[in-house]
Amino acid sequence: MMVAFRYGKLSVLHPLMSISYVLAILLGQWFLQEALSLINYVGILFIIFGSIIMGGETE
């Protein structure tokens, strides 16, 4: 990711870092059988939608 920061736009790449939280949650649920509640899924959706909004760039 640090190489990407060197060559890419920060406004596009930084929101992608928040997706790592979603990935960690989903991998924890899949591999460790972690129980997720409705509020966890809502939080995941907020992270995804926020990343889309912040990463969307108009030129």
C-alpha distance matrix in Angstrom:
0.0 3.8 5.4 5.0 6.3 8.8 10.1 9.9 11.9 11.0 13.6 12.1 8.4 9.4 11.9 9.6 8.5 12.2 12.5 11.3 14.6 16.5 15.2 16.3 19.6 20.4 19.7 21.8 24.5 24.5 24.4 26.1 28.3 27.4 29.6 28.2 30.5 30.9 29.3 26.1 26.0 26.7 23.9 21.4 22.9 22.5 18.8 18.5 20.9 19.4 16.0 18.0 20.1 17.6 15.4 18.6 19.3 22.7 23.5
3.8 0.0 3.8 5.3 5.0 6.5 9.1 9.8 11.8 10.7 14.0 13.4 10.0 10.6 13.8 12.3 10.9 14.6 15.6 14.3 17.3 19.6 18.6 19.2 22.5 23.7 22.9 24.8 27.6 27.8 27.5 28.9 31.4 30.3 32.5 31.1 33.4 33.8 31.9 28.8 29.0 29.5 26.4 24.3 25.8 25.0 21.3 21.3 23.5 21.6 18.4 20.5 22.1 19.1 17.2 20.4 20.6 23.8 24.1
5.4 3.8 0.0 3.8 5.4 5.1 6.7 8.5 11.4 11.6 14.9 13.9 10.8 12.6 15.6 13.9 13.3 17.1 17.5 16.6 19.9 21.8 20.5 21.6 24.9 25.6 24.7 27.0 29.7 29.4 29.2 31.0 33.4 32.6 34.9 33.5 35.8 36.1 34.5 31.4 31.2 31.7 28.9 26.5 27.7 27.2 23.6 23.0 25.1 23.5 20.0 21.5 23.3 20.5 18.0 20.8 20.6 23.5 23.4
5.0 5.3 3.8 0.0 3.8 5.3 5.3 5.5 8.4 8.9 11.9 10.3 7.5 9.9 12.7 10.9 11.2 14.9 15.2 15.0 18.4 19.8 18.9 20.5 23.5 24.0 23.7 26.1 28.5 28.3 28.6 30.5 32.5 31.6 33.6 31.9 34.0 33.9 32.3 29.4 28.9 29.2 26.6 24.2 24.9 24.4 20.9 20.1 21.9 20.4 16.8 18.1 19.8 17.2 14.5 17.1 17.0 19.9 20.1
6.3 5.0 5.4 3.8 0.0 3.8 5.6 5.3 6.8 6.3 9.8 9.5 6.9 8.3 11.8 11.2 10.9 14.5 15.7 15.6 18.5 20.4 20.0 21.4 24.2 25.2 25.1 27.2 29.6 29.9 30.2 31.7 33.8 32.5 34.3 32.4 34.2 34.1 32.1 29.4 29.2 29.1 26.2 24.3 25.1 24.0 20.5 20.3 21.7 19.6 16.4 18.0 19.1 16.0 13.9 16.7 16.2 19.2 19.3
8.8 6.5 5.1 5.3 3.8 0.0 3.8 6.0 8.2 8.8 12.4 12.3 10.3 11.9 15.4 14.8 14.7 18.3 19.4 19.2 22.1 24.1 23.4 24.7 27.7 28.6 28.3 30.5 33.0 33.1 33.2 34.8 37.0 35.8 37.8 36.0 37.9 37.8 35.9 33.2 32.9 32.9 30.0 28.0 28.8 27.7 24.3 23.9 25.3 23.2 20.0 21.3 22.3 19.2 17.0 19.4 18.4 20.9 20.4
10.1 9.1 6.7 5.3 5.6 3.8 0.0 3.8 7.0 9.1 12.1 11.3 10.0 12.7 15.6 14.8 15.6 19.1 19.7 20.0 23.2 24.6 23.9 25.7 28.6 29.0 28.9 31.4 33.6 33.5 33.9 35.8 37.7 36.8 38.6 36.7 38.5 38.2 36.5 33.8 33.1 33.1 30.5 28.3 28.6 27.8 24.6 23.6 24.7 23.1 19.7 20.4 21.5 18.7 16.0 17.9 16.6 18.9 18.0
9.9 9.8 8.5 5.5 5.3 6.0 3.8 0.0 3.8 6.3 8.8 7.6 6.9 9.9 12.4 11.9 13.3 16.5 17.1 18.0 21.0 22.1 21.8 23.9 26.5 26.9 27.2 29.7 31.7 31.7 32.5 34.4 36.0 34.9 36.4 34.2 35.9 35.2 33.6 31.1 30.2 29.9 27.5 25.4 25.4 24.5 21.4 20.3 21.2 19.6 16.2 16.7 17.8 15.1 12.3 14.1 12.9 15.4 15.0
11.9 11.8 11.4 8.4 6.8 8.2 7.0 3.8 0.0 3.8 5.4 5.5 6.2 8.5 10.9 11.5 13.0 15.7 16.8 18.3 20.8 21.9 22.3 24.3 26.5 27.2 28.0 30.3 32.0 32.5 33.5 35.1 36.5 35.1 36.3 33.8 35.1 34.2 32.3 30.1 29.3 28.6 26.2 24.4 24.1 22.8 20.0 19.2 19.5 17.5 14.5 15.0 15.3 12.4 10.1 11.8 10.2 12.8 12.5
11.0 10.7 11.6 8.9 6.3 8.8 9.1 6.3 3.8 0.0 3.8 5.4 5.1 5.6 8.6 9.9 10.7 13.1 15.0 16.2 18.3 19.9 20.6 22.3 24.4 25.5 26.4 28.3 30.2 31.0 31.9 33.2 34.6 32.9 34.0 31.5 32.8 32.0 29.8 27.7 27.3 26.5 23.7 22.3 22.4 20.6 17.7 17.6 18.0 15.5 12.8 14.2 14.3 10.8 9.4 12.0 11.1 14.1 14.6
13.6 14.0 14.9 11.9 9.8 12.4 12.1 8.8 5.4 3.8 0.0 3.8 5.9 6.0 7.3 9.6 11.2 12.7 14.5 16.5 18.2 19.3 20.5 22.5 24.1 25.1 26.5 28.4 29.9 30.9 32.2 33.4 34.5 32.6 33.3 30.5 31.4 30.3 28.1 26.3 25.6 24.4 22.0 20.7 20.3 18.3 15.9 15.6 15.4 12.8 10.5 11.4 10.9 7.5 6.4 8.7 7.9 11.1 12.2
12.1 13.4 13.9 10.3 9.5 12.3 11.3 7.6 5.5 5.4 3.8 0.0 3.8 5.9 6.4 7.3 9.9 11.7 12.5 14.8 17.0 17.5 18.4 20.8 22.4 23.0 24.3 26.5 27.9 28.5 30.0 31.5 32.5 30.9 31.8 29.1 30.2 29.1 27.3 25.2 24.2 23.3 21.2 19.3 18.8 17.5 14.9 13.8 14.0 12.3 9.2 9.5 10.2 7.6 4.7 7.2 7.3 10.8 12.2
8.4 10.0 10.8 7.5 6.9 10.3 10.0 6.9 6.2 5.1 5.9 3.8 0.0 3.8 5.7 5.3 7.1 9.8 10.6 12.1 14.7 15.7 16.1 18.2 20.3 21.0 21.9 24.1 25.8 26.4 27.4 29.0 30.3 28.9 30.1 27.7 29.2 28.5 26.7 24.3 23.5 23.2 20.7 18.6 18.8 17.8 14.6 13.8 15.0 13.2 9.8 11.1 12.5 9.7 7.3 10.5 11.0 14.6 15.8
9.4 10.6 12.6 9.9 8.3 11.9 12.7 9.9 8.5 5.6 6.0 5.9 3.8 0.0 3.8 5.3 5.4 7.5 9.7 11.0 12.8 14.5 15.4 17.0 18.9 20.2 21.2 22.9 24.8 25.8 26.9 27.9 29.2 27.4 28.5 26.0 27.3 26.7 24.6 22.2 22.0 21.4 18.5 17.0 17.6 16.0 12.7 12.9 14.1 11.6 8.7 11.2 12.0 8.7 7.8 11.5 12.4 16.0 17.6
11.9 13.8 15.6 12.7 11.8 15.4 15.6 12.4 10.9 8.6 7.3 6.4 5.7 3.8 0.0 3.8 5.3 5.6 7.4 9.8 11.1 12.0 13.6 15.6 16.8 18.0 19.6 21.3 22.7 23.8 25.3 26.4 27.3 25.3 26.0 23.3 24.4 23.5 21.4 19.3 18.7 18.0 15.3 13.7 13.9 12.4 9.2 9.2 10.3 7.9 4.9 7.7 8.8 6.2 5.7 9.4 11.4 15.1 17.4
9.6 12.3 13.9 10.9 11.2 14.8 14.8 11.9 11.5 9.9 9.6 7.3 5.3 5.3 3.8 0.0 3.8 5.4 5.4 7.5 9.9 10.5 11.1 13.5 15.2 15.9 17.0 19.2 20.7 21.4 22.8 24.2 25.3 23.8 24.9 22.4 24.0 23.4 21.8 19.2 18.4 18.4 15.9 13.5 14.1 13.5 10.1 9.2 11.3 10.1 6.5 8.7 11.1 9.3 7.5 10.9 13.1 16.8 19.0
8.5 10.9 13.3 11.2 10.9 14.7 15.6 13.3 13.0 10.7 11.2 9.9 7.1 5.4 5.3 3.8 0.0 3.8 5.3 5.6 7.8 9.7 10.3 11.6 13.8 15.2 15.9 17.6 19.6 20.6 21.5 22.5 24.0 22.3 23.7 21.5 23.3 23.2 21.4 18.5 18.4 18.6 15.6 13.6 15.0 14.2 10.5 10.8 13.3 11.6 8.7 11.7 13.7 11.5 10.6 14.2 16.2 20.0 22.0
12.2 14.6 17.1 14.9 14.5 18.3 19.1 16.5 15.7 13.1 12.7 11.7 9.8 7.5 5.6 5.4 3.8 0.0 3.8 5.3 5.6 7.3 9.1 10.3 11.6 13.3 14.8 16.0 17.6 19.1 20.4 21.1 22.1 20.0 21.0 18.5 19.9 19.7 17.7 15.0 15.0 15.0 11.9 10.1 11.7 10.7 6.9 8.1 10.7 9.0 6.9 10.4 12.3 10.6 10.7 14.2 16.7 20.4 22.9
12.5 15.6 17.5 15.2 15.7 19.4 19.7 17.1 16.8 15.0 14.5 12.5 10.6 9.7 7.4 5.4 5.3 3.8 0.0 3.8 5.3 5.1 6.3 8.7 10.0 10.7 12.2 14.2 15.5 16.4 18.0 19.2 20.1 18.5 19.5 17.1 18.9 18.7 17.4 14.4 13.7 14.4 11.9 9.1 10.6 10.8 7.3 6.9 10.3 9.9 7.4 10.0 12.8 12.1 11.3 14.4 17.3 20.9 23.5
11.3 14.3 16.6 15.0 15.6 19.2 20.0 18.0 18.3 16.2 16.5 14.8 12.1 11.0 9.8 7.5 5.6 5.3 3.8 0.0 3.8 5.4 4.9 6.1 8.6 9.8 10.3 12.1 14.1 15.0 15.9 17.0 18.5 17.0 18.7 16.9 19.3 19.8 18.5 15.1 15.0 16.3 13.6 10.9 13.3 13.7 10.1 10.4 13.9 13.3 11.0 13.8 16.5 15.3 14.5 17.8 20.4 24.1 26.4
14.6 17.3 19.9 18.4 18.5 22.1 23.2 21.0 20.8 18.3 18.2 17.0 14.7 12.8 11.1 9.9 7.8 5.6 5.3 3.8 0.0 3.8 5.4 5.1 6.3 8.7 9.9 10.6 12.4 14.3 15.3 15.6 16.7 14.6 16.0 14.0 16.1 16.8 15.1 11.8 12.4 13.6 10.6 8.5 11.6 11.7 8.5 9.9 13.4 12.7 11.4 14.5 16.7 15.8 15.9 19.1 22.0 25.6 28.2
16.5 19.6 21.8 19.8 20.4 24.1 24.6 22.1 21.9 19.9 19.3 17.5 15.7 14.5 12.0 10.5 9.7 7.3 5.1 5.4 3.8 0.0 3.8 5.4 5.1 6.2 8.5 9.8 10.7 12.2 14.1 14.9 15.3 13.5 14.4 12.1 14.2 14.5 13.5 10.1 9.7 11.4 9.1 6.1 9.0 10.2 7.5 7.9 11.6 12.0 10.9 13.3 16.0 15.9 15.8 18.5 21.7 25.2 28.1
15.2 18.6 20.5 18.9 20.0 23.4 23.9 21.8 22.3 20.6 20.5 18.4 16.1 15.4 13.6 11.1 10.3 9.1 6.3 4.9 5.4 3.8 0.0 3.8 5.5 5.2 6.0 8.4 9.8 10.4 11.8 13.3 14.3 13.3 15.0 13.5 16.3 17.1 16.6 12.9 12.4 14.7 12.8 9.6 12.2 13.8 11.0 10.7 14.5 15.1 13.3 15.4 18.4 18.2 17.4 20.1 23.2 26.7 29.3
16.3 19.2 21.6 20.5 21.4 24.7 25.7 23.9 24.3 22.3 22.5 20.8 18.2 17.0 15.6 13.5 11.6 10.3 8.7 6.1 5.1 5.4 3.8 0.0 3.8 5.5 5.2 6.0 8.6 9.8 10.3 10.9 12.6 11.2 13.4 12.5 15.6 17.1 16.4 12.6 13.1 15.6 13.3 10.8 14.2 15.4 12.6 13.3 17.0 17.1 15.7 18.3 21.0 20.4 20.0 23.0 26.0 29.6 32.2
19.6 22.5 24.9 23.5 24.2 27.7 28.6 26.5 26.5 24.4 24.1 22.4 20.3 18.9 16.8 15.2 13.8 11.6 10.0 8.6 6.3 5.1 5.5 3.8 0.0 3.8 5.5 5.1 6.3 8.7 10.1 10.1 10.6 8.5 10.1 8.8 11.8 13.4 12.9 9.0 9.8 12.5 10.6 8.5 12.1 13.6 11.6 12.6 16.1 16.6 15.9 18.3 20.9 20.8 20.9 23.6 26.9 30.4 33.2
20.4 23.7 25.6 24.0 25.2 28.6 29.0 26.9 27.2 25.5 25.1 23.0 21.0 20.2 18.0 15.9 15.2 13.3 10.7 9.8 8.7 6.2 5.2 5.5 3.8 0.0 3.8 5.4 5.0 6.1 8.6 9.7 9.7 8.8 10.3 9.2 12.4 13.7 14.1 10.5 9.9 13.2 12.2 9.3 12.2 14.6 12.9 12.7 16.3 17.6 16.6 18.4 21.3 21.7 21.3 23.7 27.1 30.4 33.3
19.7 22.9 24.7 23.7 25.1 28.3 28.9 27.2 28.0 26.4 26.5 24.3 21.9 21.2 19.6 17.0 15.9 14.8 12.2 10.3 9.9 8.5 6.0 5.2 5.5 3.8 0.0 3.8 5.3 5.0 5.8 7.7 9.0 9.0 11.6 11.7 15.2 17.0 17.4 13.7 13.6 16.9 15.6 12.8 15.8 18.0 15.9 15.7 19.4 20.4 19.0 20.9 24.0 24.0 23.3 25.9 29.0 32.5 35.1
21.8 24.8 27.0 26.1 27.2 30.5 31.4 29.7 30.3 28.3 28.4 26.5 24.1 22.9 21.3 19.2 17.6 16.0 14.2 12.1 10.6 9.8 8.4 6.0 5.1 5.4 3.8 0.0 3.8 5.5 5.4 5.1 6.7 5.9 9.0 9.8 13.4 15.9 16.2 12.5 13.4 16.7 15.3 13.3 16.7 18.6 16.7 17.4 20.9 21.6 20.7 23.0 25.7 25.7 25.4 28.2 31.3 34.9 37.6
24.5 27.6 29.7 28.5 29.6 33.0 33.6 31.7 32.0 30.2 29.9 27.9 25.8 24.8 22.7 20.7 19.6 17.6 15.5 14.1 12.4 10.7 9.8 8.6 6.3 5.0 5.3 3.8 0.0 3.8 5.9 5.6 4.7 4.3 6.5 7.3 11.0 13.5 14.5 11.2 11.5 15.1 14.6 12.6 15.6 18.1 16.9 17.2 20.5 21.8 21.3 23.1 25.9 26.4 26.2 28.6 32.0 35.3 38.3
24.5 27.8 29.4 28.3 29.9 33.1 33.5 31.7 32.5 31.0 30.9 28.5 26.4 25.8 23.8 21.4 20.6 19.1 16.4 15.0 14.3 12.2 10.4 9.8 8.7 6.1 5.0 5.5 3.8 0.0 3.8 5.9 5.5 7.3 9.6 10.6 14.2 16.3 17.7 14.4 14.0 17.7 17.4 14.9 17.5 20.3 18.9 18.6 22.0 23.6 22.6 24.1 27.2 27.7 27.1 29.3 32.7 36.0 38.8
24.4 27.5 29.2 28.6 30.2 33.2 33.9 32.5 33.5 31.9 32.2 30.0 27.4 26.9 25.3 22.8 21.5 20.4 18.0 15.9 15.3 14.1 11.8 10.3 10.1 8.6 5.8 5.4 5.9 3.8 0.0 3.8 5.7 8.0 11.2 13.0 16.8 19.3 20.3 16.9 17.1 20.8 20.0 17.6 20.6 23.0 21.3 21.2 24.8 26.0 24.8 26.6 29.7 29.8 29.1 31.6 34.8 38.2 40.8
26.1 28.9 31.0 30.5 31.7 34.8 35.8 34.4 35.1 33.2 33.4 31.5 29.0 27.9 26.4 24.2 22.5 21.1 19.2 17.0 15.6 14.9 13.3 10.9 10.1 9.7 7.7 5.1 5.6 5.9 3.8 0.0 3.8 5.4 9.1 11.5 15.2 18.2 19.1 15.9 16.8 20.4 19.5 17.8 21.0 23.1 21.6 22.2 25.7 26.6 25.8 27.9 30.7 30.8 30.4 33.1 36.3 39.8 42.5
28.3 31.4 33.4 32.5 33.8 37.0 37.7 36.0 36.5 34.6 34.5 32.5 30.3 29.2 27.3 25.3 24.0 22.1 20.1 18.5 16.7 15.3 14.3 12.6 10.6 9.7 9.0 6.7 4.7 5.5 5.7 3.8 0.0 3.8 6.3 9.2 12.7 15.7 17.2 14.3 15.0 18.7 18.5 17.0 19.9 22.3 21.4 21.8 25.1 26.4 26.0 27.8 30.5 31.0 30.9 33.3 36.7 40.0 43.0
27.4 30.3 32.6 31.6 32.5 35.8 36.8 34.9 35.1 32.9 32.6 30.9 28.9 27.4 25.3 23.8 22.3 20.0 18.5 17.0 14.6 13.5 13.3 11.2 8.5 8.8 9.0 5.9 4.3 7.3 8.0 5.4 3.8 0.0 3.8 6.4 9.9 13.2 14.1 11.3 12.7 16.1 15.5 14.6 17.8 19.8 19.0 20.0 23.0 24.0 24.0 26.1 28.5 28.9 29.2 31.7 35.0 38.4 41.4
29.6 32.5 34.9 33.6 34.3 37.8 38.6 36.4 36.3 34.0 33.3 31.8 30.1 28.5 26.0 24.9 23.7 21.0 19.5 18.7 16.0 14.4 15.0 13.4 10.1 10.3 11.6 9.0 6.5 9.6 11.2 9.1 6.3 3.8 0.0 3.8 6.6 10.1 11.5 9.4 10.8 14.1 14.2 13.9 16.6 18.7 18.6 19.7 22.4 23.6 24.1 26.0 28.1 28.9 29.5 31.7 35.2 38.4 41.6
28.2 31.1 33.5 31.9 32.4 36.0 36.7 34.2 33.8 31.5 30.5 29.1 27.7 26.0 23.3 22.4 21.5 18.5 17.1 16.9 14.0 12.1 13.5 12.5 8.8 9.2 11.7 9.8 7.3 10.6 13.0 11.5 9.2 6.4 3.8 0.0 3.8 6.8 8.0 5.8 7.1 10.3 10.6 10.5 13.1 15.1 15.3 16.5 18.9 20.2 20.9 22.7 24.7 25.7 26.5 28.5 32.1 35.2 38.5
30.5 33.4 35.8 34.0 34.2 37.9 38.5 35.9 35.1 32.8 31.4 30.2 29.2 27.3 24.4 24.0 23.3 19.9 18.9 19.3 16.1 14.2 16.3 15.6 11.8 12.4 15.2 13.4 11.0 14.2 16.8 15.2 12.7 9.9 6.6 3.8 0.0 3.8 5.4 5.2 6.6 8.8 10.0 10.9 12.8 14.5 15.6 17.0 18.7 20.1 21.5 23.1 24.6 25.9 27.1 28.9 32.5 35.4 38.9
30.9 33.8 36.1 33.9 34.1 37.8 38.2 35.2 34.2 32.0 30.3 29.1 28.5 26.7 23.5 23.4 23.2 19.7 18.7 19.8 16.8 14.5 17.1 17.1 13.4 13.7 17.0 15.9 13.5 16.3 19.3 18.2 15.7 13.2 10.1 6.8 3.8 0.0 3.8 5.4 5.2 6.2 8.6 9.9 10.7 12.5 14.4 15.5 16.5 18.2 20.1 21.2 22.5 24.1 25.6 26.9 30.6 33.2 36.8
29.3 31.9 34.5 32.3 32.1 35.9 36.5 33.6 32.3 29.8 28.1 27.3 26.7 24.6 21.4 21.8 21.4 17.7 17.4 18.5 15.1 13.5 16.6 16.4 12.9 14.1 17.4 16.2 14.5 17.7 20.3 19.1 17.2 14.1 11.5 8.0 5.4 3.8 0.0 3.8 5.4 5.0 6.1 8.6 9.8 10.4 12.3 14.2 15.2 16.1 18.3 19.9 20.7 22.0 23.8 25.4 28.9 31.7 35.2
26.1 28.8 31.4 29.4 29.4 33.2 33.8 31.1 30.1 27.7 26.3 25.2 24.3 22.2 19.3 19.2 18.5 15.0 14.4 15.1 11.8 10.1 12.9 12.6 9.0 10.5 13.7 12.5 11.2 14.4 16.9 15.9 14.3 11.3 9.4 5.8 5.2 5.4 3.8 0.0 3.8 5.4 5.0 6.2 8.7 9.8 10.6 12.4 14.3 15.2 16.6 18.5 19.9 20.9 22.2 24.2 27.7 30.7 34.1
26.0 29.0 31.2 28.9 29.2 32.9 33.1 30.2 29.3 27.3 25.6 24.2 23.5 22.0 18.7 18.4 18.4 15.0 13.7 15.0 12.4 9.7 12.4 13.1 9.8 9.9 13.6 13.4 11.5 14.0 17.1 16.8 15.0 12.7 10.8 7.1 6.6 5.2 5.4 3.8 0.0 3.8 5.3 5.0 6.3 8.7 9.9 10.6 12.3 14.1 15.3 16.6 18.3 19.8 20.8 22.4 26.1 28.9 32.4
26.7 29.5 31.7 29.2 29.1 32.9 33.1 29.9 28.6 26.5 24.4 23.3 23.2 21.4 18.0 18.4 18.6 15.0 14.4 16.3 13.6 11.4 14.7 15.6 12.5 13.2 16.9 16.7 15.1 17.7 20.8 20.4 18.7 16.1 14.1 10.3 8.8 6.2 5.0 5.4 3.8 0.0 3.8 5.4 5.1 6.3 8.7 9.9 10.5 12.1 14.2 15.3 16.3 18.0 19.6 20.9 24.5 27.1 30.7
23.9 26.4 28.9 26.6 26.2 30.0 30.5 27.5 26.2 23.7 22.0 21.2 20.7 18.5 15.3 15.9 15.6 11.9 11.9 13.6 10.6 9.1 12.8 13.3 10.6 12.2 15.6 15.3 14.6 17.4 20.0 19.5 18.5 15.5 14.2 10.6 10.0 8.6 6.1 5.0 5.3 3.8 0.0 3.8 5.4 5.0 6.2 8.7 9.9 10.3 12.2 14.2 15.2 16.1 17.9 19.7 23.1 26.1 29.5
21.4 24.3 26.5 24.2 24.3 28.0 28.3 25.4 24.4 22.3 20.7 19.3 18.6 17.0 13.7 13.5 13.6 10.1 9.1 10.9 8.5 6.1 9.6 10.8 8.5 9.3 12.8 13.3 12.6 14.9 17.6 17.8 17.0 14.6 13.9 10.5 10.9 9.9 8.6 6.2 5.0 5.4 3.8 0.0 3.8 5.4 5.1 6.2 8.6 9.8 10.6 12.4 14.3 15.3 16.2 18.2 21.7 24.8 28.1
22.9 25.8 27.7 24.9 25.1 28.8 28.6 25.4 24.1 22.4 20.3 18.8 18.8 17.6 13.9 14.1 15.0 11.7 10.6 13.3 11.6 9.0 12.2 14.2 12.1 12.2 15.8 16.7 15.6 17.5 20.6 21.0 19.9 17.8 16.6 13.1 12.8 10.7 9.8 8.7 6.3 5.1 5.4 3.8 0.0 3.8 5.4 5.1 6.0 8.3 9.8 10.5 12.1 14.0 15.0 16.3 19.9 22.7 26.2
22.5 25.0 27.2 24.4 24.0 27.7 27.8 24.5 22.8 20.6 18.3 17.5 17.8 16.0 12.4 13.5 14.2 10.7 10.8 13.7 11.7 10.2 13.8 15.4 13.6 14.6 18.0 18.6 18.1 20.3 23.0 23.1 22.3 19.8 18.7 15.1 14.5 12.5 10.4 9.8 8.7 6.3 5.0 5.4 3.8 0.0 3.8 5.5 5.2 5.8 8.4 9.8 10.3 11.8 13.7 15.1 18.5 21.3 24.8
18.8 21.3 23.6 20.9 20.5 24.3 24.6 21.4 20.0 17.7 15.9 14.9 14.6 12.7 9.2 10.1 10.5 6.9 7.3 10.1 8.5 7.5 11.0 12.6 11.6 12.9 15.9 16.7 16.9 18.9 21.3 21.6 21.4 19.0 18.6 15.3 15.6 14.4 12.3 10.6 9.9 8.7 6.2 5.1 5.4 3.8 0.0 3.8 5.6 5.1 6.1 8.6 9.9 10.4 11.7 13.9 17.3 20.5 23.7
18.5 21.3 23.0 20.1 20.3 23.9 23.6 20.3 19.2 17.6 15.6 13.8 13.8 12.9 9.2 9.2 10.8 8.1 6.9 10.4 9.9 7.9 10.7 13.3 12.6 12.7 15.7 17.4 17.2 18.6 21.2 22.2 21.8 20.0 19.7 16.5 17.0 15.5 14.2 12.4 10.6 9.9 8.7 6.2 5.1 5.5 3.8 0.0 3.8 5.4 5.1 6.3 8.7 10.0 10.3 12.0 15.7 18.7 22.0
20.9 23.5 25.1 21.9 21.7 25.3 24.7 21.2 19.5 18.0 15.4 14.0 15.0 14.1 10.3 11.3 13.3 10.7 10.3 13.9 13.4 11.6 14.5 17.0 16.1 16.3 19.4 20.9 20.5 22.0 24.8 25.7 25.1 23.0 22.4 18.9 18.7 16.5 15.2 14.3 12.3 10.5 9.9 8.6 6.0 5.2 5.6 3.8 0.0 3.8 5.4 5.0 6.1 8.5 9.7 10.4 14.1 16.7 20.3
19.4 21.6 23.5 20.4 19.6 23.2 23.1 19.6 17.5 15.5 12.8 12.3 13.2 11.6 7.9 10.1 11.6 9.0 9.9 13.3 12.7 12.0 15.1 17.1 16.6 17.6 20.4 21.6 21.8 23.6 26.0 26.6 26.4 24.0 23.6 20.2 20.1 18.2 16.1 15.2 14.1 12.1 10.3 9.8 8.3 5.8 5.1 5.4 3.8 0.0 3.8 5.4 5.1 6.0 8.2 9.8 13.0 15.9 19.3
16.0 18.4 20.0 16.8 16.4 20.0 19.7 16.2 14.5 12.8 10.5 9.2 9.8 8.7 4.9 6.5 8.7 6.9 7.4 11.0 11.4 10.9 13.3 15.7 15.9 16.6 19.0 20.7 21.3 22.6 24.8 25.8 26.0 24.0 24.1 20.9 21.5 20.1 18.3 16.6 15.3 14.2 12.2 10.6 9.8 8.4 6.1 5.1 5.4 3.8 0.0 3.8 5.5 5.2 5.7 8.2 11.4 14.7 17.8
18.0 20.5 21.5 18.1 18.0 21.3 20.4 16.7 15.0 14.2 11.4 9.5 11.1 11.2 7.7 8.7 11.7 10.4 10.0 13.8 14.5 13.3 15.4 18.3 18.3 18.4 20.9 23.0 23.1 24.1 26.6 27.9 27.8 26.1 26.0 22.7 23.1 21.2 19.9 18.5 16.6 15.3 14.2 12.4 10.5 9.8 8.6 6.3 5.0 5.4 3.8 0.0 3.8 5.6 5.1 5.8 9.5 12.5 15.8
20.1 22.1 23.3 19.8 19.1 22.3 21.5 17.8 15.3 14.3 10.9 10.2 12.5 12.0 8.8 11.1 13.7 12.3 12.8 16.5 16.7 16.0 18.4 21.0 20.9 21.3 24.0 25.7 25.9 27.2 29.7 30.7 30.5 28.5 28.1 24.7 24.6 22.5 20.7 19.9 18.3 16.3 15.2 14.3 12.1 10.3 9.9 8.7 6.1 5.1 5.5 3.8 0.0 3.8 5.5 5.3 8.5 11.0 14.5
17.6 19.1 20.5 17.2 16.0 19.2 18.7 15.1 12.4 10.8 7.5 7.6 9.7 8.7 6.2 9.3 11.5 10.6 12.1 15.3 15.8 15.9 18.2 20.4 20.8 21.7 24.0 25.7 26.4 27.7 29.8 30.8 31.0 28.9 28.9 25.7 25.9 24.1 22.0 20.9 19.8 18.0 16.1 15.3 14.0 11.8 10.4 10.0 8.5 6.0 5.2 5.6 3.8 0.0 3.8 5.6 7.7 10.9 13.9
15.4 17.2 18.0 14.5 13.9 17.0 16.0 12.3 10.1 9.4 6.4 4.7 7.3 7.8 5.7 7.5 10.6 10.7 11.3 14.5 15.9 15.8 17.4 20.0 20.9 21.3 23.3 25.4 26.2 27.1 29.1 30.4 30.9 29.2 29.5 26.5 27.1 25.6 23.8 22.2 20.8 19.6 17.9 16.2 15.0 13.7 11.7 10.3 9.7 8.2 5.7 5.1 5.5 3.8 0.0 3.8 6.1 9.7 12.4
18.6 20.4 20.8 17.1 16.7 19.4 17.9 14.1 11.8 12.0 8.7 7.2 10.5 11.5 9.4 10.9 14.2 14.2 14.4 17.8 19.1 18.5 20.1 23.0 23.6 23.7 25.9 28.2 28.6 29.3 31.6 33.1 33.3 31.7 31.7 28.5 28.9 26.9 25.4 24.2 22.4 20.9 19.7 18.2 16.3 15.1 13.9 12.0 10.4 9.8 8.2 5.8 5.3 5.6 3.8 0.0 3.8 6.8 10.0
19.3 20.6 20.6 17.0 16.2 18.4 16.6 12.9 10.2 11.1 7.9 7.3 11.0 12.4 11.4 13.1 16.2 16.7 17.3 20.4 22.0 21.7 23.2 26.0 26.9 27.1 29.0 31.3 32.0 32.7 34.8 36.3 36.7 35.0 35.2 32.1 32.5 30.6 28.9 27.7 26.1 24.5 23.1 21.7 19.9 18.5 17.3 15.7 14.1 13.0 11.4 9.5 8.5 7.7 6.1 3.8 0.0 3.8 6.5
22.7 23.8 23.5 19.9 19.2 20.9 18.9 15.4 12.8 14.1 11.1 10.8 14.6 16.0 15.1 16.8 20.0 20.4 20.9 24.1 25.6 25.2 26.7 29.6 30.4 30.4 32.5 34.9 35.3 36.0 38.2 39.8 40.0 38.4 38.4 35.2 35.4 33.2 31.7 30.7 28.9 27.1 26.1 24.8 22.7 21.3 20.5 18.7 16.7 15.9 14.7 12.5 11.0 10.9 9.7 6.8 3.8 0.0 3.7
23.5 24.1 23.4 20.1 19.3 20.4 18.0 15.0 12.5 14.6 12.2 12.2 15.8 17.6 17.4 19.0 22.0 22.9 23.5 26.4 28.2 28.1 29.3 32.2 33.2 33.3 35.1 37.6 38.3 38.8 40.8 42.5 43.0 41.4 41.6 38.5 38.9 36.8 35.2 34.1 32.4 30.7 29.5 28.1 26.2 24.8 23.7 22.0 20.3 19.3 17.8 15.8 14.5 13.9 12.4 10.0 6.5 3.7 0.0
